[in-house]
Amino acid sequence: MMFNLLRSDLYRLIHGRKFWVVTVLVVLLTAGLLTTLMLLGAGAGAEQTDTDGISVTTNAVSGLAASARMMDSHTAMLSSSGLGNGSVLSMIVAVLAVLAVMDDWDAGFVKNLIAGRRGRTPYIAGRLLLSALLAVWNMVVTIVSLELSCLALGVRYRHAESIGVYLGFCGLRMLGVVTFVLIVVALAMIVRSKAFGVAAAVLVGAGIMGSMLNIVLSAVAMYAPWVGRLAQWLPSNNVKLYVDGAGLFATTAGGMSLGMPVWAHALICFAGWIVLSVGATILVNRRRDVC
């Protein structure tokens, strides 16, 4: 049942407008913005180097052509250009996922799907899997569009990562966005409100919820110090631990992190939140009235 529903949902989604509008928007907000900024910088004869390693150097006054556009590495480019904290991308994809998932409730279609069946678990699992696939698709679109834009602009890199490090970095970033999206979809399905889901997408995707939780945990930690260590396991804090492939192999601080490698810490964090989101959604909705 779950895979039949998933195929039906994917067919409806791909043949609809929301899916392609968001895909185009993701390309414009990542590759389009990066290309525009680089071309404007080159035309103005600017020399810029930021903390992410992006450098555009020209000398228009002396009549010299723009020199090579340099970036620190492929993973640093991805991080600074569109996969930094995943805020904008996570927010857009989460909104799309909420709209796709909650359409069945708004249209009353869910009543026909679940009527006469004992459990809701296959249907709920299908909704969550659909949301995860949307996140993966848009992450792939982002990575490919950024790499192609840099190739077309003649970007060069100071450091070259191995294929394994590059794929590991992209995979971990992808898992992070899937985590954010599933948290939002889980909240929307538990509350059963599209408006609440969209609001949650903005709060979680834009990092507002993460900042609020950090403040709350810090305040509670004044009375219970161990609570402050829980902040190490917030998804919003884990995406900030690494900005390139080399950062994956750094060592986290002590406390509840146990001084483990950054990649392992982030992997455990994201996987744990995904399991929590899926489990909570199924537990709350498995015997709940569909109306």
Backbone as a ProteinNet text record, in pm:
[ID]
protein_1_A
[PRIMARY]
MMFNLLRSDLYRLIHGRKFWVVTVLVVLLTAGLLTTLMLLGAGAGAEQTDTDGISVTTNAVSGLAASARMMDSHTAMLSSSGLGNGSVLSMIVAVLAVLAVMDDWDAGFVKNLIAGRRGRTPYIAGRLLLSALLAVWNMVVTIVSLELSCLALGVRYRHAESIGVYLGFCGLRMLGVVTFVLIVVALAMIVRSKAFGVAAAVLVGAGIMGSMLNIVLSAVAMYAPWVGRLAQWLPSNNVKLYVDGAGLFATTAGGMSLGMPVWAHALICFAGWIVLSVGATILVNRRRDVC
[TERTIARY]
83.2	0	85.6	189.3	270.3	334.4	391.9	461.6	363.7	245.8	144.2	101.4	79.3	43.8	157.8	281.1	396.4	409.1	389.5	394.6	286.3	168.2	58.1	91.1	147.7	181.8	290.3	390.5	498.4	446.4	354.6	296.8	221.2	138.8	62.3	153.9	259.2	349.5	429.2	483.8	566.5	483.8	357.2	270.3	198.5	234.4	177.6	275.2	233.6	318.5	408	360.6	438.2	578.8	588.8	716.9	817.4	776.1	868.5	894.6	796.3	818.7	926.1	918.2	1018.4	1154.5	1158.5	1286.2	1354.5	1278.5	1334.2	1377.6	1298.1	1330.9	1460.9	1480.2	1603.9	1724.8	1712.2	1822.5	1854	1751.1	1771.8	1834	1794.8	1845.6	1986.6	2031.7	2166.6	2259.6	2244.9	2333.7	2314	2189.2	2162.8	2222	2206.4	2261.2	2413.4	2472.1	2617.9	2674.4	2614.9	2661	2649.3	2536.6	2515.5	2618.1	2644	2740.1	2880.6	2917	3050.2	3066.5	2966.2	2974.8	2975.5	2896.9	2897.5	3032.4	3089.1	3219.3	3327.7	3323.7	3423.9	3410	3284.5	3262	3305.5	3300.2	3336.3	3485	3558.5	3700.2	3725.2	3647.4	3654.8	3748.9	3800.2	3879.6	3815.7	3760.6	3685.9	3732.7	3751.4	3783.2	3709.1	3617.1	3541.3	3588	3524	3565.5	3541.1	3456.6	3428.7	3526.9	3620.3	3721.8	3686	3576.3	3539.4	3618.8	3684.6	3766.4	3741.2	3711.4	3694.2	3788.6	3888.6	3991	4000.2	3990.5	4007.7	4080.3	4121.5	4185.4	4139.7	4016.6	3957.1	4024.8	4080.9	4141.8	4262.6	4345	4465.1	4438.5	4314.8	4277.3	4306	4342.7	4370.7	4240.9	4243.3	4125.6	4110.4	3990.1	3963.7	4048.2	4112.9	4192	4099.5	4159.5	4078.4	4000.1	3876.6	3794.9	3834.1	3872.5	3926.4	3834.1	3821.9	3751.3	3838.6	3815.4	3902.2	3891.3	3769.1	3747.4	3604.6	3576.4	3440.2	3341	3376	3282.9	3266.2	3373.3	3361.4	3269.8	3279.3	3191.2	3046	3019.8	2883.2	2828.3	2911.4	2867.8	2835	2922.1	2902.7	2800.6	2777.4	2691.2	2546.9	2520.9	2382.5	2356.7	2462.1	2444	2506.1	2509.1	2568	2493.9	2400	2316.8	2189.3	2177.3	2059.7	1931.5	1940.7	1822.2	1720.8	1762.3	1668.3	1620.8	1714.8	1678	1585.1	1618.7	1534.7	1394.8	1386.2	1257.3	1170.1	1228.1	1151.3	1103.7	1193.1	1156.5	1055.1	1070.2	976.1	836.3	828.3	697.8	634.3	713.2	661	613.3	690.3	652.7	523.1	509.1	386.7	266	279.2	168.6	131.1	232.6	205.5	139.2	184.7	132.3	-8	-30.3	-157.3	-268.3	-234.2	-338	-444.1	-403.8	-500.1	-604.5	-562.4	-656.7	-748.7	-691.6	-772.5	-878.2	-841.6	-934.6	-1026.1	-1000.2	-1080.1	-1045.4	-938.9	-899	-850.4	-795.2	-740	-847.7	-972.2	-1080.3	-1100.7	-1092.8	-1110.3	-991.3	-872.8	-751.8	-747.9	-788.6	-774	-900.9	-1012.9	-1140.2	-1133.7	-1177.9	-1183.5	-1053.8	-948.6	-819.8	-796.1	-733.1	-713.2	-609.2	-497.6	-388.4	-363.6	-308.6	-271.7	-122.1	-46.7	99.3	153.3	106.1	159.1	136.6	18.2	-10.1	82.2	98.2	183	328.1	375	512.2	533.9	432.9	442.6	455.2	377.8	387.7	528.2	583.1	716	823.5	809.7	906.1	900	780.4	764.2	837	824.8	891	1043.1	1093.1	1238	1287.4	1211	1251.1	1252	1159.1	1157.5	1283.7	1323.8	1445.4	1568.1	1577	1690.9	1696.2	1582	1576.7	1626.7	1578.5	1618	1763	1815.7	1957.5	2042.4	2002.4	2075.6	2072.2	1955	1942.7	2035	2041.5	2127.3	2274.3	2318.9	2460.6	2499.9	2416.9	2448.8	2450.4	2351.6	2345.2	2462.4	2504.6	2619.6	2747.8	2768.2	2889.7	2894.3	2782	2779.2	2802.3	2749.8	2770.4	2917.7	2982.5	3125	3209	3169.9	3241.3	3228.9	3108.6	3086.8	3160.4	3176.1	3244.7	3396	3446.4	3589.9	3648.1	3572.7	3619.9	3729.6	3832.1	3939.5	3938.7	3997.8	3995	4136.9	4157.3	4290.2	4321.6	4219.3	4239.2	4140.6	4186.6	4100.7	4075.5	3949.1	3915	3906.1	3916.8	3894.2	3744.7	3712.7	3572.4	3496.4	3560.5	3493.8	3457.4	3550.3	3523.3	3413.1	3418.2	3316.7	3178.3	3167.9	3039.1	2990.8	3084.5	3046.7	2992	3056.3	3009.3	2869.5	2852	2720.6	2613.9	2648.7	2552.2	2509.6	2605.3	2572.3	2487.7	2519.7	2437.2	2296.2	2287.9	2157.7	2077.3	2142.2	2074.3	2027.4	2105.1	2064.4	1937.4	1926.8	1806.4	1687.7	1708.8	1602	1552.6	1645.2	1607.6	1518.4	1558.9	1478.3	1338.8	1332.8	1204.8	1114.1	1168.3	1086.6	1036.7	1116.7	1070.1	948.5	956.3	844.5	720.9	738.6	625.5	563.3	647.6	595.7	507.9	552.2	472.8	341	346.3	224.2	125.2	175.1	86.1	30.7	105.3	55.8	-51.8	-28.1	-125.2	-237.8	-209.9	-306.2	-347.9	-250.9	-278.9	-174.4	-218.8	-126.4	-63	-142.9	-90.3	17.8	-7.3	92.6	218.8	201.5	316.3	402	337.5	412.4	486.4	419.4	484.9	604	587.5	697.2	812.2	779.9	884.3	969.4	904.8	977.8	1061.6	1002.2	1072.1	1189	1166.2	1271.2	1373.4	1324.9	1416.1	1503.3	1449.5	1526	1613.7	1608.5	1694.5	1639.5	1518.8	1461.2	1432.3	1375.2	1343.6	1470.3	1575.9	1701.9	1758.9	1751.1	1801.4	1719	1587	1501.2	1529.2	1550.7	1580.3	1714.8	1810.7	1939.9	1924.8	1840.5	1817.4	1749.2	1648	1574.4	1666	1744.1	1834.1	1941	1988	2087.2	2028.4	1901.7	1836	1812.9	1767.3	1742.6	1874.4	1982.4	2112.6	2166.6	2115.5	2158.1	2117.6	2011.5	1962.3	1995	2007.3	2042.3	2151.1	2277.1	2387	2387.2	2341.3	2345.1	2253.7	2149.3	2055.8	2126.6	2223.6	2294.8	2367.5	2405	2474.7	2383.7	2252.6	2159.1	2165.7	2208.7	2217.8	2313.2	2409.1	2503.3	2433.5	2314.1	2244.3	2126	2119.4	2019	2066.7	1980.4	2023.3	2080.5	2022.2	2069.9	2212.1	2253.8	2391.6	2487.5	2440.2	2528.4	2564.1	2474.1	2507.1	2612.9	2636.6	2739.1	2876.7	2884	3010.2	3111.1	3064.1	3155.6	3114.8	3210.7	3185	3254.7	3331.9	3394.4	3427.2	3486	3516.5	3616.9	3714.9	3815.8	3753.9	3650	3585.9	3516.4	3489.4	3423.6	3509.9	3641.3	3732.7	3786.1	3732.9	3768.5	3705.2	3747.9	3695.3	3603.6	3487.7	3393.4	3442.7	3380.5	3414.1	3366.8	3403.3	3366.9	3220.6	3191.4	3053.2	2982.3	2858	2779.9	2826.1	2912.9	2963.2	3075.3	3137.4	3240.5	3361.8	3384	3500.6	3507.4	3395.3	3391.8	3414.7	3446.5	3462.1	3333.1	3348.5	3231.8	3134.5	3186.6	3096.7	3012.2	3071.8	2998.4	2894.4	2933.4	2840.9	2718.6	2742.1	2631.2	2545.3	2608.7	2533.8	2441.8	2491.8	2410.1	2296	2328.3	2226.7	2113.6	2148.3	2046.1	1963.4	2030.9	1959	1864.5	1909.9	1825.6	1701	1715.4	1599.2	1503.6	1558.3	1471.7	1389	1453.6	1381.2	1276.3	1311	1216.6	1096.8	1122.1	1012.9	919.9	977.9	896.9	819.1	886.6	820.8	706.8	728.6	624	503.4	528	418	334.2	400.1	326.7	252.8	316.4	254.7	128.9	133.7	19.9	-93.9	-61.3	-163.9	-208.5	-146.8	-175.4	-320.8	-388	-528.5	-616.4	-565.8	-635.5	-741.2	-851.4	-957.8	-902.6	-934.8	-881.7	-955.4	-1067.1	-1144.6	-1080.4
-121.7	0	125.3	127.9	248.6	287.3	189.5	221.2	254.3	196	233.1	378.2	416.6	555.9	649	605.6	689.7	714.4	610	627.4	722.9	710.2	800.2	944.2	962.3	1096.7	1159.1	1079.3	1130.5	1169.3	1089.2	1121.2	1254.1	1269.5	1394.3	1514	1492.5	1602.3	1645.9	1549.6	1582.9	1647.3	1610.5	1669.1	1794.6	1840.1	1964.2	2079.5	2198.5	2316.5	2342.7	2307.1	2340.2	2282	2157.4	2088	2162	2200.4	2263.3	2408.9	2475.9	2613.6	2618.1	2526.3	2521.3	2482.6	2390.2	2350.4	2469	2544.4	2662.9	2766.3	2783.7	2880.6	2843	2714.8	2668.9	2699	2676.6	2705.8	2855	2936.3	3081.8	3133.3	3076.1	3123.4	3073.8	2973.1	2920.3	2956.4	2887.3	2911	3049.8	3093.6	3225.3	3337.2	3329.2	3432.8	3430.3	3311.9	3300.2	3358.3	3324.6	3374.6	3526.4	3579.9	3725	3798.9	3752.3	3817.7	3813.8	3701.6	3689.8	3782.6	3785.1	3870	4017.6	4056.8	4194.7	4231.1	4139.2	4165.5	4180.2	4096.4	4103.1	4230.6	4272.2	4393	4518.4	4517.2	4635	4638.4	4536.3	4533.3	4519.2	4436.2	4423.8	4312	4322.6	4216.2	4180.5	4062.2	4022.3	3885.8	3873.9	3744.9	3736.5	3643.7	3634.1	3513.6	3494.9	3387.9	3249.4	3238.7	3109.2	3076.1	3168.1	3139.4	3180	3252.9	3297	3421.8	3421.4	3534.9	3567.2	3692.9	3740.2	3857.3	3845.1	3947.7	3998.8	4130.6	4193.2	4324.7	4382.6	4513.8	4590.9	4639.5	4707.2	4840	4905.6	5037.7	5030.3	4926.7	4913.7	4842.4	4806.7	4744.6	4596.8	4535.5	4392.9	4312.8	4198	4111.3	4050.2	4007.3	3945.7	3820.4	3810.6	3690.9	3576.8	3461.1	3343.6	3363.4	3321.1	3324.8	3205.3	3232.8	3128.1	3099.7	2972.2	2929.7	2827.5	2812.8	2727.3	2581.5	2531.7	2393	2377.8	2262.9	2236.9	2240	2176.2	2170.3	2306.7	2387.6	2523.5	2607.4	2586.8	2658	2619.1	2489.4	2444.1	2500	2500.7	2547.5	2695.6	2775.8	2921	2968	2889.6	2934.8	2888.3	2785	2739	2631.7	2571.6	2462.9	2498	2626.3	2667.4	2605.6	2678.3	2622	2561.7	2564.5	2505.6	2581.7	2706.3	2776.7	2802.1	2872.5	2906.1	2780.2	2693.4	2569.9	2484.7	2467.8	2387.6	2446.4	2578.4	2643.5	2623.1	2642.1	2628	2484.8	2388.4	2248.3	2204.4	2253.2	2217.6	2270.4	2391.1	2446.6	2361.3	2322.9	2237.1	2103.7	2044.6	1916	1927.5	2033.3	2053.5	2067.8	2146	2164.8	2032.8	1954.1	1826.4	1726.8	1722.8	1626.8	1663.9	1793.3	1835.9	1854.1	1845.3	1858	1749.2	1629.9	1519.4	1551	1615.7	1650.4	1764.5	1863.8	1977.5	1935.6	1841.6	1797.1	1684.9	1629.8	1519.2	1387.1	1386.2	1266	1157.7	1198.8	1103.1	1009.1	1056	970.9	850	871.1	761	666.6	721.5	640	542.9	591.6	513.6	437.6	473.2	410.6	258.9	187.5	43.5	-26.9	49.8	-11.1	2.5	-97	-98.6	2.8	7	91.9	209.4	315	432.7	436.4	341.4	346.9	352.2	267.8	276.4	413.8	471	603	708.8	708.5	807.2	791.7	666.7	641.8	690.3	673.4	721.2	871.3	942.8	1089.8	1135.5	1068.9	1106.4	1072.8	958.9	921.9	1018.1	1061.1	1159.9	1289.5	1332.9	1455	1441.2	1324.1	1300.8	1302.3	1242.6	1240.9	1382	1465.9	1604.4	1677.2	1652.4	1715.5	1668	1538.4	1483.9	1540.7	1545.7	1598.9	1742.9	1826.4	1967.2	1986.9	1901.4	1908.1	1870.8	1767.2	1727.4	1839.8	1901.4	2014.1	2127.7	2157.1	2264.4	2235.9	2116.2	2080.4	2083.6	2023.4	2018	2157.4	2240.4	2375	2461.4	2446.9	2522.6	2478.5	2349.5	2298.9	2340.8	2332.3	2372	2521.9	2602.4	2747.1	2781.3	2717	2741.7	2694.5	2583.2	2534.5	2633.3	2686.2	2781.8	2913.4	2951.8	3077.5	3061.6	2942.1	2919.3	2927.4	2885.7	2891	2787	2827.2	2735.3	2716.4	2606.3	2571.7	2555.7	2610.2	2602.5	2460.5	2389.4	2255.2	2160.5	2041.3	1939.4	1825.8	1799.3	1688.1	1558.6	1449.9	1319.5	1302.5	1211.3	1185	1140.7	1059.4	1010.9	1122.7	1216.5	1329.7	1417.1	1441.9	1525.1	1461.8	1333	1264.7	1256.3	1235.3	1232	1365.2	1474.3	1607.3	1632.2	1602.8	1624.4	1537.1	1412.1	1322.8	1369.1	1421.1	1467.6	1594.2	1684.2	1803.9	1765.6	1667.6	1621.1	1562.8	1484.8	1426.3	1534.8	1642.5	1753.2	1820.1	1842.7	1904.8	1810.1	1680.1	1581.5	1587.4	1602.8	1611.3	1731.1	1848.3	1968.9	1951.8	1897	1882.4	1783.7	1672.4	1573.2	1625.1	1707.1	1767.6	1855	1935.1	2024.8	1945	1845.4	1765.5	1688.6	1639.1	1569	1661.1	1783.9	1880.6	1910.6	1925.8	1955.5	1839.5	1715.8	1599.9	1572.5	1607	1588.2	1690.7	1815.4	1922.6	1920.4	1866.4	1861.1	2000.5	2086.1	2222.6	2263.9	2300.5	2346.8	2479.5	2569.5	2699.4	2682.2	2591.5	2565.8	2506.1	2417.7	2356.7	2457.8	2551.4	2656.1	2745.3	2779.6	2860.8	2785.9	2656.2	2575.2	2567.9	2562.2	2559.2	2685.4	2797.9	2924.9	2929.1	2890.2	2897.1	2798.7	2675.7	2574.4	2595.3	2614.3	2629.9	2753	2863	2986.7	2992.5	2888.2	2882.5	2953	3008.7	3081.7	2987.1	2871.4	2775	2724	2701.6	2657.6	2760.1	2886.8	2993.1	3001.8	2987.9	2992.9	2876.9	2757.8	2642.2	2658.4	2718.5	2744.2	2837	2939	3033.9	2965	2883.9	2813.1	2716.8	2639	2542.3	2611.7	2726.8	2801.8	2852.8	2896.4	2946.3	2833.3	2717.9	2604	2550.5	2561.8	2509.8	2581.8	2700	2771.4	2694.7	2615.9	2538.1	2388.6	2343.8	2203.6	2202.5	2207.8	2221.6	2117.3	1997.6	1893.2	1924.5	2006.9	2042.1	2120.2	2202.7	2282.1	2197.5	2076.4	1988.5	1935.7	1941.5	1894	1979.5	2105.3	2193.8	2139.5	2057.2	1997.3	1904.7	1861.5	1764.9	1826.4	1957.4	2023.3	2022.1	1988.4	1986.5	2119.8	2230	2361.7	2388.2	2329.8	2347.3	2253.6	2138.8	2042.8	2084.3	2153.4	2196.8	2305.9	2366.9	2470.9	2415	2286.2	2227.1	2212.5	2206.1	2183.9	2271	2340.4	2428.3	2377.7	2272.4	2211.7	2065.6	1996.8	1856.5	1831.5	1923.3	1905.3	1913.5	1996.5	2012.6	1887.5	1793.8	1670.7	1587.8	1606	1521.9	1591	1708.9	1774.9	1697.6	1730.6	1662.5	1756.9	1708.6	1790.9	1810.7	1907.3	1932.3	1815	1816	1705.9	1709.1	1681.5	1677.9	1555.4	1574.3	1462.6	1420.9	1502.9	1468.1	1365.3	1352.7	1251.1	1268.3	1388.6	1414.8	1333	1302.1	1220.4	1306.9	1246.1	1323.5	1396.3	1511.6	1592.6	1514.6	1439.5	1367.7	1264.5	1197.6	1098.1	1165.1	1277.3	1351.5	1397.8	1457.1	1506.4	1390.9	1280.8	1165.1	1109.1	1094.6	1044	1140.6	1268.7	1371.2	1367.7	1373.2	1376	1247.6	1133.4	1005.5	996.7	1044.7	1041.7	1126.5	1246.2	1334.4	1279.4	1213.2	1151.6	1039.4	954.9	845.6	902.7	1008.1	1070.3	1129.3	1196.9	1258.8	1154	1050.7	945.2	870.1	835	761	838.2	967.3	1049	1063.4	1082.3	1099.4	972.7	858.3	731.8	701.1	724.2	693.7	777.3	905.2	993.8	965.9	930.5	922.8	782.5	680.7	545.6	504	550	514.3	637.6	747.8	873.6	887.5	951.1	974.4	1062.4	1026.4	1099.9	1232.2	1251.4	1373.3	1492.4
0	0	0	84.1	97.1	-35.3	-106.4	-230.6	-342.9	-340.6	-439.9	-420.7	-294.7	-265.9	-302.2	-275.6	-305	-454.7	-534.1	-679.6	-727.2	-669.5	-706.7	-668	-549.2	-503.3	-590.9	-625.3	-709.3	-847.1	-899.9	-1031.7	-1025.8	-923.1	-909.3	-887.3	-808.8	-776.7	-898.7	-972.3	-1088.5	-1198.8	-1208.1	-1310.2	-1261.5	-1145.2	-1092.8	-1106.5	-1064.8	-1080.4	-961	-841.5	-720.7	-726.5	-769.9	-773.1	-860.3	-981.4	-1075.2	-1039.7	-982.6	-937.8	-829.6	-734.8	-628	-683.9	-778.7	-838.9	-906.7	-985.2	-1051.3	-947.8	-844.4	-740.1	-669.6	-643.4	-579.2	-666.7	-798.1	-889.6	-890.4	-894.1	-897.6	-768.8	-657	-528.9	-497.7	-568.1	-543	-658.3	-769.4	-882.6	-942.3	-952.3	-1010.2	-928.6	-797.1	-709.4	-710.6	-706.2	-709.4	-838.5	-952.1	-1080.6	-1089	-1043.6	-1047.3	-963.7	-842.9	-755.3	-814.3	-873.4	-932.8	-1053.2	-1138.6	-1256.7	-1219.8	-1121.3	-1075.8	-1015.4	-938.5	-878.2	-982.8	-1087.3	-1192.5	-1273.5	-1300.6	-1378.8	-1306.4	-1174.6	-1095.8	-1061.9	-1102.2	-1070.5	-922.2	-856.8	-711.7	-672.2	-551.5	-493.2	-360.8	-351.9	-233.4	-186.6	-59.2	0.4	132.1	144.3	268.4	348.9	462.3	553.9	496.8	393.7	333	221.8	192.3	92.7	-47.6	-66.9	-200.8	-236	-351.4	-391	-537.3	-568.4	-705.2	-723	-809.5	-821.3	-964.4	-981.8	-1112.7	-1093.6	-1201.7	-1198.6	-1320.8	-1315.3	-1429.3	-1458.4	-1356.4	-1373.9	-1466.7	-1450.6	-1532	-1663.7	-1686.9	-1812.7	-1820.9	-1708.8	-1709.5	-1707.2	-1768.8	-1766.3	-1628.3	-1598.9	-1468.6	-1452	-1339	-1312.4	-1271.9	-1249.7	-1218.8	-1090.5	-1091.6	-970.7	-885.4	-763.5	-678.2	-560.3	-528.9	-409.2	-337.4	-208.5	-129.1	-171.3	-189	-228.8	-277.6	-335.9	-382.8	-266	-156.5	-43.7	22.2	25.2	79.7	-8.9	-140.8	-233	-209.6	-196.7	-173.5	-42.7	59.3	190.5	188.7	129	131	29	-75.6	-184.2	-172.6	-97.3	-91.6	11.1	62.3	157.5	291.7	325.9	452.6	568.9	625.8	731.8	675.1	542.9	480.6	508.9	555.6	602.8	492.1	386.1	279.2	208.2	175.6	106.7	192.1	319.1	408.2	419.2	428.6	444.1	320.6	201.5	77.7	59.4	78.8	60.4	165.5	288.3	394.4	363.4	309.6	271.5	162.7	61.3	-45.1	10.7	101.1	159.1	239.3	316	394.1	301.9	195.9	102	35.2	-3.2	-69.2	25.4	150.2	247.3	293	318.1	375.5	272.5	144.5	41	55.9	96.7	111.8	218	327.1	432.9	388.6	321	277.1	174.6	88.6	-15.3	31.9	151.1	201.3	136	53	-18.1	76.8	190.9	285.7	339.9	348.3	398.7	309.4	177.8	83.5	84.1	108.5	107.7	225.3	342.3	464.5	501	442	478.6	461.8	565.1	559.8	592.8	619.2	654.4	803.5	862.5	1007.1	1052.3	985.4	1030.9	937.6	993.5	915.3	886.6	941.9	935.3	792.8	698.9	562	499.3	523.3	465.8	524.8	656.6	724	679.6	672.8	629.6	486.6	400.8	263.4	255.8	343.4	346.7	386.6	486.9	536.2	433	365.9	263.4	146.1	109.2	2.8	38.9	163.7	209	201.4	241.7	236.4	91.8	0.5	-140.7	-199.5	-158.1	-203.9	-158.2	-34.2	17.6	-60.4	-86.9	-160.2	-302.1	-368.3	-504.9	-510.4	-423.9	-427.6	-385.8	-299.6	-267	-388.3	-461.1	-581.4	-684.3	-702	-795.6	-754.3	-626.1	-576.5	-603.7	-570.1	-587.7	-734.9	-819.6	-962	-1023	-988.9	-1046.8	-1001.7	-876	-827	-896.2	-908.8	-973.1	-1120.2	-1190	-1330.5	-1347.1	-1256.2	-1262.3	-1244.6	-1147.5	-1124	-1242	-1303.8	-1421.3	-1537.2	-1557.7	-1666	-1641.7	-1516.1	-1481.4	-1472.7	-1490.6	-1485.3	-1345.6	-1247	-1108.4	-1086.8	-1012.5	-975.5	-824.1	-781.3	-638.9	-585.4	-464.4	-402.2	-355.7	-309.1	-257	-325.6	-350.8	-414.1	-315.4	-286.8	-197.2	-275.8	-204.4	-266.9	-294.4	-383.2	-415.8	-291.5	-208.4	-88.2	7.5	29	118	60.1	-70.4	-135.8	-122.8	-153.2	-145	0.1	93.1	234.4	281.5	238.9	274.8	218.5	88.9	26.1	90.1	120.1	181.9	319.2	397.6	531.5	526.3	433.8	415.9	373.7	285.2	238.1	353.8	436.9	552.4	648.5	660.4	746.1	697.6	566.6	511.2	525.6	503.4	523.2	667.8	762.1	903.4	930.4	880.5	900.3	840.2	719.5	650.3	724.4	770.7	840.6	975	1042.2	1167.2	1140.8	1035.5	1001.8	960.9	875	828.7	945.2	1035.7	1152.7	1236.5	1258.8	1335.6	1264.9	1132	1055.6	1061.7	1052.7	1054.4	1193.5	1296.3	1432.6	1465.2	1426.9	1452.9	1350.3	1230.4	1119.9	1074.9	1050.7	1006.5	905.1	784.9	682	722.3	779.6	822.1	928.2	1023.6	1127.2	1065.1	966.9	901.8	828	758.1	687	786.6	896.1	999.2	1058.8	1082.8	1136.1	1037.2	906.6	804.2	808.8	829.1	838	964.8	1077.2	1206.1	1212.3	1166	1172.6	1061.4	939.1	826.7	835.6	885.5	896.1	1020.6	1102.4	1220	1342.2	1331.8	1445.1	1560.4	1530.6	1634.5	1703.2	1624.5	1683.2	1779.3	1741.5	1828.9	1957	1944.5	2062	2157	2100.1	2184.1	2255.3	2187.5	2251.1	2370.8	2355.8	2464.7	2582.4	2551.7	2657.4	2730.9	2655.3	2718.2	2802.9	2755.9	2833	2963.2	2957.2	3078.6	3179.1	3129.1	3217.5	3274.2	3195.8	3239.4	3362.3	3391.1	3511.5	3637.5	3628.1	3741.4	3727.8	3603.7	3578.2	3470.5	3506.8	3410.5	3298.2	3327.3	3225.3	3107.1	3129.9	3022.4	2912.7	2951.3	2852.4	2749.1	2787.5	2694.2	2584.1	2607.5	2505.2	2379.5	2394	2277.4	2172.4	2215	2120.2	2021.3	2055.1	1970.9	1896.9	1890.8	1807.8	1662.9	1567.2	1425.9	1379.6	1424.1	1381.8	1425.9	1537.3	1583.4	1511.3	1469.7	1403.5	1261.6	1192.3	1056.5	1057.3	1172.9	1184.1	1220.5	1246.2	1290.3	1176.7	1051.7	940.2	821.6	765.1	650.8	524.8	536.2	418.7	449.7	352.2	370.5	481.3	495.8	600.4	739.5	753.8	883.6	934.4	845.1	887	982	971.4	1048.5	1173	1203.3	1328.6	1444.4	1564.7	1683.9	1759.1	1796.7	1871.2	2014.1	2081.4	2221	2306.5	2432.5	2522.4	2560.9	2685.6	2731.6	2677.3	2634.1	2581.7	2442	2378.1	2245.8	2253.1	2369.1	2391.6	2301.8	2250.3	2167.9	2040.4	1978.2	1857.6	1734.2	1619.7	1495.8	1459.8	1394.6	1359.6	1272.3	1175	1084.6	1160.4	1258.5	1336.2	1425.6	1485.4	1572.4	1494	1375.6	1293.3	1242.9	1205.3	1155.3	1262	1383.7	1494	1525.5	1526	1556.1	1453.7	1325.5	1221.1	1221.5	1233	1233.9	1353.5	1468.4	1587.5	1572.7	1516.5	1498.1	1392.1	1290.7	1189.7	1251.9	1329.7	1397.7	1492.8	1566.9	1660	1586.3	1474.6	1398.1	1339.6	1278.8	1218.6	1325.8	1435.5	1542.6	1605.6	1633	1694.9	1602	1473.1	1377.6	1367.4	1357.7	1347.3	1476.2	1590.2	1718.7	1742.2	1708.4	1732.3	1634.1	1510.2	1405.3	1368.7	1426.4	1377.4	1397.2	1505.3	1526.1	1540.6	1493.4	1505.1	1395.3	1428.4	1330.5	1218.2	1095.2	980.5	957.2	1018.8	997.6	1067.1
[MASK]
+++++++++++++++++++++++++++++++++++++++++++++++++++++++++++++++++++++++++++++++++++++++++++++++++++++++++++++++++++++++++++++++++++++++++++++++++++++++++++++++++++++++++++++++++++++++++++++++++++++++++++++++++++++++++++++++++++++++++++++++++++++++++++++++++++++++++++++++++++++++++++++++++++

